[in-house]
Amino acid sequence: YARGNNIGIRFALDILTSEYILILNNDVILNDREVLNKLVESASRDNRIGAVSPVLKSTTGEIQRTCTGNTPGFLDFIFVYTFIGQRLFKENRILKRHFNYDYAFDRPKEFGVLGGSCILFRSRAIADVGLFDENTFLYWEEYIIGSKLAERGWKLLLNPGAGVIHKGESCIKNLNLKSWARYWSIKSELYYIRNYASLNTIKRGIIVVALLLETMLALSDTVLRDKKSKFDRKYELKIISVLLGSFV
């Protein structure tokens, strides 16, 4: 994701000399002809706005809360990004705060993280932060770019007046790549924690232990249910290896 987008971004910066650059995933449907104009108009109101995104909606019209987010802290990693928050304590207070459940999408608002499926960058801003960090293959790119923009004083804005339809990982679901996706997501998460999160060694270790427990449960599912399991034993074992390696 990061490396591929950077190829297009460099072309837009060096050859096209574009003022703005739109990142658009292939699982996004543009059902509003004016969405690009709306995003540009929002960015033009303040020259410190580095990125603007629309509201992401599902194919059934529901707003996807993940189109807004806050820079994750220790509890977010536990109660939002592991099975503890996703399975045991669904819709917990920390998750609701992380994804801004108190926001009614009734006004433009600044956030620490914007959904990466459709996002408009000011060219000066994306160039200023050195484009996307290419040390991840997939996932966590929007958190990394959000941290880089914030560090340089750029604002990230959501425009609720602009909206797109986001199918959301349809390829991964259709091809039954859950464990494959988990593998790359966890690798990217660990990279983010090491390089962009302000967490001490103890907190990092607790996060890794929580992810290890989650992976052991997934691996157990592959043993008990065999081919009926939605997880891939090979990739779950690779995840365990990556997590154990993070202690070194």
C-alpha positions as CSV (number, residue, x, y, z in Angstrom):
1,Y,0.0,0.0,0.0
2,A,2.6,2.6,1.1
3,R,5.2,1.8,-1.6
4,G,2.6,1.6,-4.4
5,N,0.9,4.9,-3.4
6,N,4.3,6.6,-3.1
7,I,5.0,5.8,-6.8
8,G,1.9,7.7,-7.8
9,I,2.5,10.5,-5.3
10,R,6.1,11.1,-6.6
11,F,4.7,11.3,-10.1
12,A,2.1,13.8,-9.1
13,L,4.6,15.9,-7.2
14,D,7.5,15.8,-9.7
15,I,5.7,15.6,-13.1
16,L,2.2,16.9,-12.6
17,T,3.1,19.4,-9.9
18,S,-0.3,18.9,-8.4
19,E,-1.6,21.1,-5.6
20,Y,-3.6,18.2,-4.1
21,I,-3.2,14.4,-4.3
22,L,-6.2,12.0,-3.8
23,I,-5.5,8.5,-2.5
24,L,-8.4,6.2,-3.6
25,N,-8.7,2.5,-2.9
26,N,-10.2,0.2,-5.5
27,D,-13.0,-0.9,-3.1
28,V,-14.4,2.7,-2.9
29,I,-17.5,3.8,-4.9
30,L,-17.8,7.4,-5.7
31,N,-21.5,8.0,-5.7
32,D,-21.2,11.8,-5.4
33,R,-19.8,13.7,-8.4
34,E,-18.8,16.6,-6.2
35,V,-16.8,14.7,-3.6
36,L,-13.4,15.8,-4.9
37,N,-14.5,19.5,-5.1
38,K,-15.9,19.3,-1.5
39,L,-12.6,17.9,-0.2
40,V,-10.5,20.5,-2.0
41,E,-12.8,23.3,-0.8
42,S,-12.3,22.1,2.8
43,A,-8.6,22.0,2.5
44,S,-8.4,25.5,0.9
45,R,-10.0,27.1,4.0
46,D,-6.8,26.7,6.0
47,N,-3.3,26.3,4.6
48,R,-2.3,24.2,7.6
49,I,-4.8,21.4,6.7
50,G,-2.6,18.6,5.4
51,A,-5.2,16.0,4.7
52,V,-9.0,15.8,4.3
53,S,-11.2,12.8,4.0
54,P,-14.9,12.1,3.4
55,V,-17.2,10.0,5.5
56,L,-16.9,6.3,4.6
57,K,-20.2,4.4,4.4
58,S,-21.0,0.8,3.9
59,T,-22.9,-0.5,0.9
60,T,-26.0,-0.4,3.1
61,G,-25.5,3.2,4.0
62,E,-24.2,2.9,7.5
63,I,-21.3,5.2,8.6
64,Q,-18.1,3.3,9.2
65,R,-16.8,4.6,12.4
66,T,-13.2,3.7,11.5
67,C,-13.1,6.7,9.1
68,T,-12.2,8.7,12.2
69,G,-9.7,7.8,14.9
70,N,-7.4,9.1,17.5
71,T,-3.7,8.4,18.0
72,P,-3.8,5.1,19.9
73,G,-2.5,4.9,23.5
74,F,-1.7,1.8,25.5
75,L,-5.4,0.9,26.4
76,D,-6.4,1.4,22.8
77,F,-4.0,-1.3,21.7
78,I,-5.6,-3.7,24.2
79,F,-9.3,-2.8,24.0
80,V,-9.5,-1.9,20.4
81,Y,-6.9,-3.9,18.5
82,T,-7.1,-7.3,20.2
83,F,-9.9,-9.9,20.8
84,I,-10.3,-8.4,24.2
85,G,-12.1,-5.4,22.8
86,Q,-13.3,-7.0,19.5
87,R,-14.8,-10.1,21.1
88,L,-14.9,-10.1,24.9
89,F,-15.9,-6.4,25.5
90,K,-17.6,-5.3,22.4
91,E,-18.5,-1.6,22.1
92,N,-16.4,-0.9,25.3
93,R,-15.8,2.7,26.5
94,I,-12.2,2.8,25.2
95,L,-13.2,1.7,21.7
96,K,-16.0,4.2,21.6
97,R,-13.7,7.0,22.6
98,H,-11.0,5.9,20.1
99,F,-13.5,6.0,17.2
100,N,-15.2,9.1,18.5
101,Y,-18.7,7.7,19.1
102,D,-19.7,11.1,20.5
103,Y,-19.2,12.7,17.1
104,A,-22.4,13.2,15.2
105,F,-20.9,13.8,11.8
106,D,-22.7,17.1,11.8
107,R,-19.7,19.4,11.3
108,P,-16.1,19.3,10.0
109,K,-13.7,18.1,12.7
110,E,-10.0,17.5,13.2
111,F,-8.8,14.0,14.1
112,G,-5.5,12.3,14.7
113,V,-6.2,9.6,12.1
114,L,-8.3,9.6,8.9
115,G,-9.5,6.5,7.0
116,G,-6.9,5.7,4.3
117,S,-9.4,4.4,1.7
118,C,-10.1,7.9,0.4
119,I,-8.0,10.8,1.5
120,L,-7.0,14.0,-0.1
121,F,-3.5,15.3,0.7
122,R,-2.1,18.8,0.3
123,S,1.0,18.2,-1.8
124,R,3.1,20.4,0.4
125,A,2.1,18.4,3.4
126,I,2.7,14.9,2.0
127,A,6.1,16.1,0.6
128,D,7.0,17.7,4.0
129,V,6.6,14.4,5.9
130,G,8.5,12.4,3.3
131,L,5.5,10.5,1.9
132,F,4.2,7.2,3.3
133,D,6.6,5.1,5.4
134,E,7.4,2.2,3.2
135,N,8.5,-0.2,6.0
136,T,5.0,-1.7,6.2
137,F,3.4,-3.9,3.5
138,L,-0.2,-3.4,4.5
139,Y,-2.3,-1.8,7.4
140,W,-1.5,0.9,9.9
141,E,-0.5,3.3,7.1
142,E,-3.1,5.9,8.1
143,Y,-1.9,5.9,11.7
144,I,1.7,6.3,10.6
145,I,1.0,9.2,8.2
146,G,-1.3,10.8,10.8
147,S,1.6,10.8,13.3
148,K,4.0,12.2,10.7
149,L,1.7,15.0,9.8
150,A,0.9,15.9,13.4
151,E,4.6,16.0,14.2
152,R,5.1,18.6,11.5
153,G,2.1,20.7,12.6
154,W,-0.3,19.7,9.8
155,K,-4.0,19.3,10.5
156,L,-6.2,16.3,9.5
157,L,-9.9,17.1,8.8
158,L,-13.0,15.1,8.2
159,N,-15.6,16.7,6.0
160,P,-19.0,15.1,6.8
161,G,-20.5,16.8,3.8
162,A,-18.6,14.6,1.5
163,G,-19.2,10.8,1.5
164,V,-18.2,7.7,-0.4
165,I,-19.1,4.0,-0.3
166,H,-16.4,1.7,1.1
167,K,-16.9,-2.0,0.5
168,G,-14.1,-2.8,3.0
169,E,-11.7,-5.7,2.6
170,S,-14.0,-7.5,0.1
171,C,-10.9,-9.2,-1.5
172,I,-9.7,-10.5,1.8
173,K,-13.1,-11.9,2.8
174,N,-13.8,-13.4,-0.6
175,L,-10.4,-15.2,-0.8
176,N,-10.6,-16.3,2.9
177,L,-7.3,-14.4,3.8
178,K,-8.1,-13.7,7.4
179,S,-4.9,-15.1,8.9
180,W,-2.9,-13.6,6.0
181,A,-4.4,-10.2,6.8
182,R,-3.8,-10.7,10.5
183,Y,-0.1,-11.5,9.8
184,W,0.5,-8.3,8.0
185,S,-1.6,-6.2,10.3
186,I,0.3,-7.4,13.4
187,K,3.6,-6.9,11.7
188,S,2.6,-3.3,10.8
189,E,1.2,-2.7,14.3
190,L,4.5,-3.8,15.9
191,Y,6.4,-1.5,13.6
192,Y,4.1,1.4,14.5
193,I,4.6,0.7,18.2
194,R,8.3,0.6,17.9
195,N,8.7,3.7,15.8
196,Y,5.7,6.0,16.4
197,A,4.1,5.1,19.8
198,S,5.4,6.5,23.1
199,L,5.2,3.3,25.1
200,N,7.6,1.9,27.6
201,T,9.0,-1.7,27.5
202,I,6.5,-3.1,30.0
203,K,3.4,-1.7,28.1
204,R,4.8,-3.0,24.8
205,G,5.3,-6.4,26.3
206,I,1.7,-6.5,27.6
207,I,0.4,-5.7,24.1
208,V,2.5,-8.5,22.6
209,V,1.3,-11.0,25.2
210,A,-2.3,-10.0,24.4
211,L,-1.7,-10.6,20.7
212,L,0.0,-13.9,21.5
213,L,-3.0,-15.1,23.4
214,E,-5.3,-14.1,20.6
215,T,-3.1,-16.0,18.1
216,M,-3.0,-19.1,20.3
217,L,-6.8,-19.1,20.3
218,A,-6.8,-18.8,16.5
219,L,-4.3,-21.6,16.2
220,S,-6.4,-23.8,18.5
221,D,-9.3,-23.2,16.2
222,T,-7.4,-24.6,13.3
223,V,-6.6,-27.7,15.3
224,L,-10.1,-28.3,16.6
225,R,-12.0,-27.4,13.4
226,D,-9.3,-28.2,10.8
227,K,-10.5,-27.2,7.3
228,K,-13.6,-25.6,8.7
229,S,-11.6,-23.1,10.5
230,K,-11.5,-19.5,9.1
231,F,-7.9,-19.2,10.2
232,D,-4.8,-20.5,8.4
233,R,-2.5,-22.6,10.6
234,K,0.6,-21.7,8.7
235,Y,0.1,-17.9,9.0
236,E,-0.9,-18.2,12.7
237,L,2.4,-19.9,13.4
238,K,4.2,-17.2,11.5
239,I,2.4,-14.6,13.6
240,I,3.6,-16.4,16.8
241,S,7.2,-16.3,15.4
242,V,6.9,-12.6,14.7
243,L,5.5,-11.8,18.2
244,L,8.1,-13.9,20.0
245,G,10.8,-12.2,17.9
246,S,9.6,-8.8,19.1
247,F,10.8,-9.6,22.6
248,V,14.4,-9.8,21.3
